[in-house]
Amino acid sequence: MSSIIMNFSNVYIGQDFIHDDNSIYMDMSDITGTDCYCDDDAAAEIKGRIGNMPIKAVHYIDSGNYHYLTKFWTDKLETPFSLIVFDHHPDMQPPLFDNILSCGSWVKDILDHNNNCKKVIIVGASDKLIQAVPKGYERQVRFYSETTLMHEEGWQNFSSGHINGPVYISIDKDVLNPASAATNWDQGSLSLWELEKLLAVILQKEQVVGIDICGECSTTLNLFEEKRETVMDSQANKELLRFIRSSSGLQ
């Protein structure tokens, strides 16, 4: 499975995993109107650039500020699918500005506008943030909260579930604890090993049609800390790519 690196904020500079032989590097840093919110001009430009890119790949989509890119990738799917999101945040809040796509509202936007999306499963979100999700989506969305996954029953329920149809996986590394990844949002409690254990269930049981990964840490003024975070995130990205390829059988 090839990887596509979408660089918007230069967070991948210094991460050696991007030099993988099967990777495609897309420099998107010249597109304005993309940070946290995506305006109409930026959306049109992004859609144009990924138009011929394969959805059956591992898409690296920068920091969590750009998690809305999952919408553009899943918009390319022409048949019904389910979306599985690993994220410390449900990303289902109404947008602050009129109908503008944002990193905090994109899941809601997919549910509201993509008729091919039949189900969303959100894994590892904060219990408090789940309580704040707008009403009316109970039939379409299932949550495995951070607290649920701390108990054996929660893991068993997740493992025994099955989705009849194609699955797209979206991973925000802020679902991981600070020892496993460095992000620019508050983080959850999963270890990288625990995330891989959950991913293995999906990769081995479901028909996965595409994957994306975000959650890079934005640059800071502390060069020592920035280098440490870059190394940590590069290791996590490389390990996830290795694991996905080996577990899915898609090299």
N, C-alpha and C positions, 0 to 999 in steps of 0.2 A: 504494500500500500504506500503510495507516494505521500509526501507531506508538502503542504503549501504554506509558506510563511508570509503573512500579510503584515508588513511593517508600516505602521502609522506614526508612531512616536519614538522610533529608534531604540526601543527597549531591547531589541534582539542583538544590537551591536555588542560584541564581546561574548555572545553565547555560541559555543562551538557546535552545538547540535544542528545549527542551520546549514552546516557544510556537508550534511548527509548527501550521498550520491543520488538519492531519489527525491531530493527536495527541489521545490520551485520557489524562488524568492521573488516576491512582488513588493516593490517599493511604492507605498501609497502615501508617503509623507507629504506629497505635494497637494493633496486634496484638503481643502479647508472645510470647516463646518462639520467636523466629525467627532470631536472630543466630548464624550458623554451624550451629546445630542447629535443627531444626523439630519441636516437640512435636506430639502428636496434636490438641490443641485448635486450635493455630495452623494446622495442615494443613487441618483441616475448615473453618476460617474463610476461608483463602485460596482453597480450592477453591470455596467458595460464592460468593465475590466475583468470581472469573473465570469462573464457570459460563456466563454469557451473552456473554462477550467472545470476539471472533474469534481463532482460532488463526492464520489467514492474515494475519499482521501482523508488524511488527517490535516485539518486546517488550523493553523496557529494564528489567532486573531488579536494579538497584542494584549493590552491590559484589560481589566474588567470594564474600563470606560468604553470599550468597543464590543461588548458582548452582544449588542444588537445585531452584529454581523451574522449571527446565527439565523436571523430572519431572512436575510438575502440568500444564504445557502439553502435553507429549507424551501424557499419560494421556488427553487429550481426543480424540486421534486414534483413530478407530474401524476403521481398516484398516491393514494391514502398512506399515511405513515403515523407513527407515534414518536413523540419527542421525549427523551429522557435527559433531564438537566441535573448535573451535580453542581450545586451552588449553595453558598451560605445564605444567599438572599433569594427570595422567590421571584424577583424581577417582574412583579405583576401590579405595580402601582400605576394609577392613571398618570399620564404625562403632565408635567407642570405647565407646559405650553400647548396650545391647541393642536392636537393630533400630530405632534412631532415625535418621531421615534427616538427613544432614549435607552440607555443601558439599564434603567430601572423599570421600564415598561414593556420591553420587547416580547416577553412571554405572553402578556395580555394581548398585545397587538397580533401575535400569531393566532391566538385563540379566536380573536374577534374577526380576523380577515382572511385566514388561510383555511379554506374549506377542506383541504386535504389532511389537515392535522386533526386526527380523531381523538387523541389522548395526550396529555402531558403528565409525566411523572417527575416530581422534583425531589431530589435526594440530598439530605444533609443540611437543609435550611434551618435557620434559627427558629425555635418554637415561637418566640415572641413576634418575629416578622411574619410567620405564617398566620398568626392571629389577625394581622393587619391586612391580609389579602381581601380585596373586595368580594362581596357575596355574589352568588350567581354562577360560579364556575365549579361547583361541587361535583357535578356529573362528569366534567371533562378533565379534572385535575386530581391527582393523587399525590399525597405527601408522605415521604419517609423522613421525618424530622431528625434533627441532630440527636435529640433525646431518645427517640425511638430506636435509632441505630446503636445506642449504647447497651441495649438489652438483647439477649439472645432471641427472644420472640420476634423482635423487629427484623433481625437478620434473616430468620427463617421465613418470615412472611415475604420479604424481598426475594429471597432465593426461590421460593415456591411459585412466585408469580410468572405468568407467561403472556406475551403479547403476540397476538395473531396478526402478523403483518410486518412490513418494514419498520426499522427503528433508526432514528438519527440521535446520536449522543452528543451532548454539549457539556463540556467540563470547564468550570471556573475554578482555578486552583485556590481560591479563597475558601473552598470547602475544606482545605487541608489545614493542619495546625502550623504554627509559625516555625516549627523545627523541620517541616517538610518543604515549605515554599515561602517566598516573600512576595506579598501582594500589596496593592495600594488601598485595600479595603479591609475592614475587620474580618477576622478569619474564624473558621470552625475548628473542629477538634479531631478530624480524621487524620490518621497517618497515611503516608503514601502506600504502604502495604495494605491498609484497610480499603483505600480507594481502589486499588488493583483487585482486591478480592471481590468487591462489588462489580467492578467492570467485567471481571472474568465470567460472572453469572450471565451477563448480557451477551458478551462476545461469543460464548459457547452455546447459548440457547436461541438467540434471536438472529434475524436477518438484518445485519447492520449495513445501512446504505451510505453512511457518512459520519464523520466525527469532527468536532472542533474543540480547541483548547485555548482558553484565555487566562488572565490572572497574573500577567507580568507585573513587576514592580516599577513604577515610574522613577525616573532619575531624581537624585537628590543632590544637595550641595556637599554631602559627606562622602568623599571619594572612597574612603576605606569601607564604609558601610555599603556603598553602591557596588563595589567589587564583590563583597561577600554575597550580596543579594543576587548579583548576576550569576555567580558560580552556582549558587543554590538552585536558582530557577532553571539554569541550563541543565543541571543534573536531573532535575525533576522532569523537564521536557524530554530529555533524551531517554530517560527510563520509561516514561509513559509511551513514547513512540516504540521503543523496543518491545514493551509488554503488549501493546495493541497488535503489533505485527505478529508476534509469536503466538498470541492467544487466539487471534482471528484466522490465522493461516493465510493471511493476505500479505505477502512479502513485498 
